């Protein structure tokens, strides 16, 4: 179960803040002291039984936060030895994005069923009676399970009147909706990269903090220090992530203090995405294809194309809100660089694609941005509120929660084509998304718009968020209720849609595809 305020989350944020501070101050030799500095606070109660092990793990976390690969166990080097490779203003992710620090993994046992001390040794013996393989037996009046016979069907657990049988599953594997996490020869977690879609659910559910993603935090700060005009675009899931009662104006001023040249909302791009997907749906469904699926969640769309390759043409061709917003800003400000701030690990992978790199230069999570504020000792709550131009529609803002994308597209279609009936279905969490596509494959969603979200609850529960999703959903609904526009078609940027599908030439002019 994910813990938003536990020791692992705290360590992640302390590492990010320390890395950010080093980037700002340029004291690269301090990197070698971080594993010691970040464990001293624990005193006699280190996070792990061995403080030396904890220091080694922190060293690897620092490397990954800076975008560097994991170090081989037998490699002897200081963190500062390789800093010149990453203390730069331009760097994308070297695969893999999601990494396992092997010596941090507890080598949890695989999925199995166990009989707990709650067993009463009852006469009914329901657990034994329902087992199809005779794996349940009684020893000294207590039930036991022969793991060599057990097929993990779970019938014994369902039959027990005392709920004495538990299902044990590794937290990382349970969180992975792609079944991409296996075990190496030592029982430690291992990621099948051919299945992984970088949703990041494993890294925030690992109970030992062994799974870590790479970052661009270090490079972004160097770009700002170099004097680059960096415009931040922030995902609609940001409401509530920076504290209670924090206003958009306070966030915008805090970003200015960090050195950003501007702050724009990705919900504007969500409005434009809604309009494009609505037009695409009306044009193609059902005449040209039986259903259409949304495209804004990269982990969902990659999963669909990997596991259901025949459905690849059914995924909307519309650009994602992140890319639409970034492209709009680069058309308005040709000399700018774009930093996407959001809740998502998979967006890091999306931005590293060659077709996207020219639009999005950096991707940071809310968690990483908070570390920048901490490194610069900026308390957002104490900043005087500033005017902020937040002008997206309520449905555009609603992209952040499960069902929001389909709802926004439906709102556009209803206004443009009130005579059309729009059938939608949505799923959140990759296991549910896969189930939805299997049902679609059976022909039960013909004529539908399918929305998939990799994270349970939608973007508000992404791997880079710091607020529990139920609280984030409440904050999101509050803003939606006060959003200045009721429909994506009311966007002030509707005329920009044509511009967004033009490419700049070497002289900065635009030309049609």
Number of C-alpha atoms within 10 A of each C-alpha: 11 17 15 15 11 10 14 19 16 11 17 19 20 17 22 25 23 21 25 28 21 18 23 18 9 12 11 17 14 15 21 16 15 20 22 17 14 17 19 14 10 11 9 9 12 16 16 12 9 10 19 14 15 20 21 16 19 21 24 21 27 24 24 21 23 24 24 20 17 17 15 7 10 6 7 8 10 13 19 15 12 12 16 9 11 17 20 16 18 14 19 19 19 12 12 15 22 22 18 20 20 18 14 18 18 15 15 15 13 14 14 17 22 18 19 14 10 11 17 14 13 14 7 10 19 17 25 21 14 17 21 14 12 14 18 23 16 12 9 7 12 16 22 20 21 13 13 7 12 17 13 15 13 17 15 27 22 16 18 19 16 12 14 19 24 15 12 14 15 19 20 26 23 18 25 23 25 21 16 17 22 15 16 12 7 8 14 20 25 19 20 13 14 8 16 22 25 27 28 26 28 26 26 25 24 23 20 17 22 24 25 21 20 25 27 26 24 24 23 27 24 20 19 18 14 11 11 18 17 22 23 26 25 22 29 26 30 25 26 21 20 19 12 10 11 17 20 19 19 21 19 23 21 19 21 15 13 19 18 21 19 16 25 21 24 29 29 29 30 33 33 28 29 32 26 18 27 23 16 15 26 15 12 15 17 14 10 10 15 16 23 27 27 26 25 26 23 24 25 28 22 21 21 22 15 16 15 14 12 11 18 16 12 23 20 20 16 20 21 22 26 29 26 24 30 29 25 20 21 20 21 10 12 13 12 19 23 28 23 28 27 29 29 30 28 23 23 27 23 22 23 20 13 9 10 17 15 16 23 24 24 28 29 24 27 25 23 27 22 19 24 24 19 19 21 14 10 17 11 22 16 9 15 11 16 13 11 15 12 16 19 28 24 24 27 32 31 25 28 28 24 25 21 19 31 26 21 29 28 23 22 23 23 15 12 14 12 11 9 11 12 18 14 19 15 20 24 22 22 26 17 17 24 22 12 21 21 15 13 17 14 10 12 12 20 17 20 20 26 25 27 32 30 34 28 21 19 25 28 33 25 29 26 23 26 25 23 17 19 12 13 23 23 13 18 23 16 12 15 19 11 11 18 15 18 18 21 28 20 15 21 13 16 15 10 14 16 9 16 21 16 15 15 16 9 7 6 11 11 15 11 10 7
